[in-house]
Amino acid sequence: MAHADILAGPVSEALYRRALEAITGGVNSPSRGMEALGGGAPPFIERAEGAYLYDVDGRAYIDYVQAFGALILGHARPEMLRALDEASRRGLLFGACHPGEVQLAERLRQLFPVCEKVRFTASGTEAVMTAVRLARAATGRRVLVKFEGSYHGHFDAVLVGAGSGASTLGLDESAGIPEGIKADVVTLPYNDAPAAERWLEAHGRDAACVLVEPIVGNFGLVEPVPGFLERVARAARAVGALVIFDEVITAFRFRPGPVYVELGVEPDIVTFGKILGGGLPIGGYGARRHIMELVAPAGPVYQDGTWAGHPLSVACALATLDLIGQDAGLYRRLDDLGRALAAGVRDGAARRGVPLVVHQRCGAVSLFFTSEPDVRDFSGVRRTDARAFARFVRAMLRQGILLPPSPYEVWFLSAAHTEREVERTIRAVDAALEAVLDGS
């Protein structure tokens, strides 16, 4: 498209042409592609520091992607680099038990009240996949109940009615998923407690588990309406189904631990990842002792992994917990910055008459180009103006503000962002909203 050449510099363009020849689609994760913005080369990043990314063309960007929510301390924090360096000098991979994984598990047990025991994986996808398998083993049932638009990784069952990058490409249901797997997945509308209650009352005896993001982060930032989580959990337990909270995004995002503590609803199984690894891959899950002891070698549910409890990831996770614990004002500052950013965007949209809904919680922000009063479910997100979104994000990128290239993703602030970055971003928003209005 005509606008695509303005999204990246010549060196990035050249790298993208090479990538298209060597890597399927030119990217190793569809979420990094620019299809939702009209196509073209993404900026290829050479280095990162603090709140900024620097591409191969020498351009600097204020980064609100933050590795799609995997970072909260910013890029290349010196303490994290030291922890990684010290761990790497002891060896990159042991294929054996090591002290760090015990220390990390003990600390997570203190932070996650439901987790009497935990197990580590290499990613959030693996964590959720195993949590579902564990729930099926614990209940002796097959059916997974999930919610439309929520993304829980890329294993077969959860790619039925998925959100995030899959929805960006219009792939709400991936090809290659057997019909038998689809038959064991039920997808319900998020924030519709009566629909969940009706289904569970009628069919819940087949349900192994209800899988839910306690706060959605995969079709934008969408919080549960009052009573939704409580009613779903109550209905699930009434028929003997387990409740799984996917906190891969939300754990440590809004508080120093899982968000379910703040929301007042406790799951049976919880998954975590992303922020915990401090920039290295990690995942995990936990539950009460009687559930977790079904996992091999203690029980019959098999989960294995060469990279599970990876010593470098564990070292960075311990450093992350230290840094979050030492910074008593972290979440207050993130909330202040998030509120200022959201207010600046709302004010700019109101001045120009651009229909826009802005959601914000702590350091997470979502924009929805819609004239509807609010967005509370996946259907609402799908009714937003994708063209306005694309024009807005392109205009922000031209001004050195890197936003997620999908209307289904969230902006994330980090400890490295300051009022200076937020003020500059709000100024850029004014120009970007002009681009929305004039169609450029």
PEKA-V71349 format. One record per backbone hydrogen bond with DSSP energy under -0.5 kcal/mol. CO is the residue of the C=O (numbers start at 0). NH is the residue of the N-H. If there is no record, write none. Layout:
BEGIN
CO|NH  CO|NH
END
This chain:
BEGIN
0|3  1|4  2|5  3|6  8|12  9|13  10|14  11|15  12|16  13|17  14|18  15|19  16|20  17|20  17|21  18|22  18|25  22|25  23|26  28|31  29|32  33|36  33|38  34|37  42|44  43|55  46|53  48|51  49|74  50|62  51|48  52|60  53|45  53|46  54|57  58|54  60|52  60|62  61|63  61|401  63|411  64|68  65|69  65|70  66|69  71|414  74|49  76|79  76|80  77|81  78|82  79|83  80|84  81|85  82|86  83|87  84|88  85|89  86|89  87|90  97|100  97|101  98|101  98|102  99|103  100|104  101|105  102|106  103|107  104|108  105|109  106|110  107|111  110|112  111|114  113|115  116|286  118|284  120|282  122|126  123|127  124|128  125|129  126|130  127|131  128|132  129|133  130|134  131|135  132|136  133|137  134|138  135|139  135|140  142|144  142|207  142|208  143|145  143|185  144|210  145|187  146|149  149|151  152|151  154|157  154|158  155|158  156|159  158|160  158|161  158|173  160|148  162|165  162|166  163|167  164|168  165|170  166|169  169|171  171|160  171|161  173|176  175|177  177|180  177|181  178|182  179|183  180|183  181|184  183|143  185|145  185|187  187|147  188|191  190|192  191|195  192|196  193|197  194|198  195|199  196|200  197|201  198|202  199|203  202|205  203|206  205|141  205|142  207|241  208|144  208|210  209|211  209|243  211|213  211|245  213|223  215|221  217|163  219|218  219|221  221|215  224|227  226|230  227|231  228|232  229|233  230|234  231|235  232|236  233|237  234|238  235|238  235|240  236|239  241|209  241|243  242|244  242|267  242|268  243|211  243|245  244|246  244|270  246|250  249|252  249|253  254|256  256|251  257|260  258|261  258|262  259|263  259|264  267|287  268|244  269|285  270|246  271|283  272|275  273|276  273|278  274|277  276|279  279|278  281|273  282|120  283|271  284|118  285|269  286|115  286|116  287|290  287|291  288|292  290|293  291|294  293|300  294|297  294|298  299|301  300|295  304|307  306|309  309|313  310|314  311|315  312|316  313|317  314|318  315|319  316|320  317|321  318|322  319|323  320|324  321|325  322|326  325|327  326|329  328|332  329|333  330|334  331|335  332|336  333|337  334|338  335|339  336|340  337|341  338|342  339|343  340|344  341|345  342|346  343|347  344|348  345|349  346|350  347|351  348|352  348|353  352|354  356|367  358|365  360|363  362|412  363|360  364|410  365|358  367|356  367|369  368|384  376|380  377|381  378|382  380|383  383|385  384|388  385|389  386|390  387|391  388|392  389|393  390|394  391|395  392|396  393|397  394|398  395|398  395|400  396|399  399|61  399|401  400|402  401|63  403|405  405|408  407|219  410|364  413|416  417|421  418|422  419|423  420|424  421|425  422|426  423|427  424|428  425|429  426|430  427|431  428|432  429|433  430|434  431|435  432|436  433|437  434|438  434|439
END
